Amino acid sequence: MIERLISLSLRNRGVVLLLAAGLLVWGIFSIRASKIDAIPDLSENQVIVFTEWAGRGPQIIEDQVTYPLVTNLQGLAQVRAVRAASMFGMSFVYVIFNDNTDIYWARERVLERLNYAQRLLPTGLTPTLGPDGTGVGHVLWYTLNAPKLDLGEQRALQDWYVKFGLQTVPGVSEVASFGGFQPEYQVTVDPTKLTYYNVSLPQVLAAVRSNNNEAGGRKFEQGGTGYIIKTSGYIQDVATLENVPVLTRPGGVPLRLRDLGTVQMTGESRLGIFDHNGQGEAVGGIVVMRYGENADEVITRVKAKMTEVAKGLPAGVSFDIVYDRSGLIEESVANIKHTLLEEMAVVSLVVLVFLFHWRSALSILLQIPITIAASFILLNAFGISSNIMSLTGIALAIGVIVDNGIVMAENAYRNLALHQAAEEAAAGAPPGSSPGFSPKQAVPLSTPEPVHHD
């Protein structure tokens, strides 16, 4: 079979060269389209379900939130495992699918099951899906350099301006904010006053909710003009919240919220802080890349968008990039390219020294770019990015790539020498007298082993 294939290739050298050229061109386009990253993505194919229930302990979260979700998500198709973690005020459920499962198909199946499982949860809880990214999707971290703004103002700037701007970048799944204080209205009730006025805590909560919404009215026309009647009760400052009536005391005197406690604008309770290089707290965000995207291109687009967003920042505020994977990507790819060029030069030198025939060496060296280009065709076909592991494997395989060419060239030289010697012996001419082939050019690199027949 191999002899027929070699014979067919020799008789149709033009077709072989055309196929090799086509494979090289295809490989060059595959190299340009290859997804570049520094590290391979070995994370599991998972969907994260996040549920927040503020103020509840881990045991209550486990019993009333995590357990119902886990038991209902276990029966999904192509699910390999379901893991969960319960902590103060939060529940995380990790649904691990098979490796060959499409991640967006998996997210749809989880959403379908959550529509049923939500009725088993306490009233008011809504489970949400995590971002469609992977464990290595954190491609860029940044902080806001704003010395004239406090931590609350920086966090508001990050949540209501910077985050929304960067989330529009193609390939970005989420921009997660960290650090600072999230401003909120905080009502601290006095238990003694609640007892004195005979008011329960649910009554206070109901009063705050009912006075922080908008009620629709009706439309009527008068004198050819239409009027829309509605009530607007959204709380916009501390004074409005303090004057919220909880109930009416005898004599028609309202009992306001300020009579039961204190109202203030403060930051949300934090479980930790973010410190930047020991210089104090900082506010910033984490750019999470969407599943299956090109990390190098996503980082480039995010940096370009940050330049646009920076034009709308207050005076004296700028971005400070803390972690940028593009540097690692560029260094790793440049290192691999340098290694590939070095190995190609060394292999070329070795082939020329041992064969001492440039045409034979050229036929061997042409295999290197063609084989490397074909490798990228397979990398793209299997969805493998160009990272340190895959490119290093190609670099290590260069020596193996040229082995077959060297063996075939040496074997051709040896067979030509034996064939010429047999022809000269049959013609009775002294060895080496044939003008068409010189023994110096046909000296075999290894002598054939004698064959013994039993």
Disulfide bonds with the S-S distance in Angstrom:
none
